[in-house]
């Protein structure tokens, strides 16, 4: 059976434009739903984070008014996974050859650490070279920025993907406090961004081995696409 590596941010904050640290981390739905779908498919799923990282769910992502009726279920799932989350594999120790896919949940946390992590950059470069599935969702594509080739060229320049849009960031009330916007930076680095016609709607874009989801609502269909692709293989 396939083996999946879920890479989570290891911080519990997001540094805003004024230098203050806003409580953040990974987005609960974007970890819980894919983890559940991938494990139910019979795949082995490991969790990894930067060295000394402590993956933490963004507290906002567990509020009932945000997460909806599944808020308690998300919190319970995270509690059940507490041991694995407390002791994630360290990115520097990961042998990419051990995995069939790399899944990258969002939340603002990845903008803080994963976007600049050289160990993740190595993993993504090796995974892409081997044709392994790379699947970021929402703010998870920020982590793709870590994959820089010799000479500074970005690995994913020219690739088509989707990401939490600038408009969704604005509607979320965080755009004016963000030190940078993921859609803007990915586009500037050369990505071709394809967004859903309506904000907050599920949207999955596949470009070769790069599978991406736009927002939290895209977590389920993205994970299902990964399962289908690996099953077909």
C-alpha positions in Angstrom: 0.0 0.0 0.0 1.0 3.6 -0.5 2.8 5.6 2.1 2.0 9.3 2.5 3.9 12.1 4.3 1.8 14.9 5.7 4.0 17.9 6.4 2.7 20.3 9.0 3.9 23.7 10.1 5.8 23.5 13.4 4.8 26.9 14.7 1.7 28.2 16.6 1.9 31.8 15.3 2.0 34.0 12.2 4.0 37.2 12.2 1.9 40.1 11.0 3.0 43.3 9.3 3.3 45.1 12.6 5.7 42.4 13.9 3.1 41.0 16.3 2.6 37.2 16.5 -0.9 36.1 15.8 -2.0 32.7 17.1 -2.0 30.3 14.1 -0.6 27.0 13.0 -2.1 24.4 10.6 -5.8 24.5 9.7 -7.7 21.7 11.4 -9.9 20.6 8.6 -7.0 20.5 6.2 -5.2 18.0 8.4 -8.1 16.0 9.8 -10.1 15.4 6.6 -7.1 14.3 4.4 -5.5 12.2 7.2 -8.8 10.4 7.7 -9.4 9.8 4.0 -5.9 8.6 3.4 -5.8 6.2 6.4 -9.3 4.9 5.6 -8.0 4.1 2.1 -5.4 1.8 3.8 -2.4 4.0 3.3 0.3 4.5 5.8 0.4 8.1 6.8 3.3 9.7 8.6 3.5 13.3 10.0 6.5 15.5 9.7 7.5 19.0 10.7 10.6 21.1 10.9 13.2 20.3 13.6 11.8 21.1 17.0 8.5 22.0 15.4 5.3 21.4 17.4 2.3 21.2 15.0 -0.6 23.1 16.5 -4.1 23.6 15.1 -5.0 27.2 14.5 -7.5 27.9 17.3 -9.8 29.7 14.9 -10.1 26.5 12.8 -11.7 24.7 15.7 -14.4 27.3 16.5 -17.9 26.0 15.7 -18.8 29.3 13.9 -15.9 28.6 11.5 -15.6 24.8 11.3 -19.3 24.3 11.4 -20.9 21.2 12.9 -17.7 19.1 12.5 -15.8 21.3 15.0 -16.0 18.9 17.8 -15.2 16.0 15.6 -12.1 17.8 14.3 -11.0 18.5 17.9 -11.6 14.8 18.9 -9.6 13.6 15.9 -6.7 15.8 16.7 -6.8 14.6 20.3 -6.7 11.0 19.1 -3.7 11.8 17.0 -2.0 13.7 19.8 0.9 11.3 20.1 1.9 11.5 16.4 1.4 15.3 16.4 3.6 15.7 19.5 6.4 13.6 18.0 6.4 14.3 14.3 9.2 13.0 12.1 11.8 15.7 11.4 12.0 16.9 7.9 15.8 16.6 7.8 15.5 12.9 8.5 13.0 12.1 5.8 14.1 9.8 3.0 11.8 10.9 0.1 12.1 7.4 -1.5 10.0 6.0 1.4 6.9 7.9 0.2 4.5 8.0 -2.7 3.0 11.4 -2.0 3.7 14.6 0.0 0.5 16.3 1.4 0.8 19.9 2.6 -2.1 21.2 4.7 -2.5 25.0 5.1 -3.2 27.5 7.7 -1.0 30.6 8.0 1.7 28.5 9.8 3.3 27.3 6.5 3.9 31.0 5.6 6.0 31.3 8.7 8.2 28.3 8.5 7.6 25.8 5.6 8.0 28.5 2.9 11.6 28.9 3.9 12.6 25.4 5.1 15.5 24.0 3.1 14.8 20.4 4.2 11.3 20.6 2.8 12.8 22.1 -0.3 15.0 19.1 -0.7 12.1 16.7 -0.2 9.9 18.5 -2.8 12.7 18.6 -5.4 13.4 14.9 -4.9 9.7 14.0 -4.9 9.0 16.0 -8.1 12.0 14.4 -9.9 10.6 11.0 -9.0 7.1 11.9 -10.2 5.7 11.5 -6.7 2.4 13.3 -5.9 2.8 16.7 -4.2 -0.5 17.9 -2.8 -0.8 21.3 -1.1 -4.1 22.8 0.0 -5.2 26.4 0.9 -2.1 28.2 2.3 -0.2 24.9 1.9 1.2 26.0 -1.5 3.3 28.6 0.4 5.4 25.6 1.3 6.3 25.1 -2.4 8.3 28.3 -2.2 11.0 26.3 -0.3 11.9 24.4 -3.5 14.6 26.5 -5.1 16.9 25.0 -7.7 20.6 25.9 -8.1 20.8 29.4 -9.5 17.6 30.5 -7.7 15.1 29.1 -10.2 11.9 28.0 -8.5 11.0 24.4 -9.1 7.3 25.1 -9.7 7.7 28.1 -12.1 5.4 27.5 -15.0 3.2 24.9 -13.2 -0.5 25.3 -12.9 -2.0 25.2 -9.4 -4.6 26.7 -7.1 -4.2 28.4 -3.7 -6.2 30.4 -1.1 -6.8 33.6 -3.1 -6.2 37.2 -2.3 -9.9 37.8 -2.4 -10.5 35.0 0.1 -7.7 36.4 2.3 -9.5 39.8 2.1 -12.9 38.3 3.0 -11.2 36.4 5.8 -10.2 39.8 7.3 -6.4 39.0 7.2 -5.2 40.5 3.9 -4.4 43.9 5.3 -2.3 42.4 8.1 -0.5 39.8 6.0 3.2 40.4 5.4 2.7 38.8 2.0 -0.1 37.1 0.1 0.4 33.6 -1.1 -1.4 34.0 -4.4 0.6 37.2 -5.2 3.9 35.6 -4.4 3.3 32.3 -6.2 2.2 34.3 -9.3 5.3 36.5 -9.1 7.5 33.4 -8.9 6.0 32.0 -12.1 3.0 29.8 -11.0 -0.1 29.8 -13.1 -3.0 30.1 -10.6 -6.4 28.8 -11.5 -9.1 29.8 -9.0 -12.8 28.8 -8.7 -15.3 31.2 -10.2 -16.7 31.8 -6.6 -14.8 32.3 -3.4 -14.9 29.5 -0.8 -16.0 26.9 -3.3 -14.1 23.6 -3.5 -11.5 23.7 -6.3 -8.8 21.1 -7.2 -6.3 21.6 -9.9 -4.0 18.8 -11.3 -0.9 19.5 -13.3 1.0 16.3 -13.7 2.1 15.1 -10.3 1.1 18.5 -8.7 -2.4 18.3 -7.1 -3.6 21.4 -5.3 -6.7 22.6 -3.5 -7.8 26.2 -3.1 -9.3 26.4 0.4 -10.6 24.3 3.3 -13.6 23.1 1.3 -11.1 21.6 -1.1 -9.5 19.3 1.5 -11.8 16.4 0.9 -11.9 16.4 -2.9 -8.1 16.9 -3.0 -7.5 13.9 -0.7 -9.9 11.8 -2.8 -8.0 12.7 -6.0 -4.8 11.6 -4.3 -6.3 8.3 -3.3 -7.7 7.7 -6.7 -4.4 8.5 -8.4 -2.4 6.2 -6.1 -4.9 3.4 -6.4 -4.7 3.6 -10.2 -1.0 3.3 -10.0 
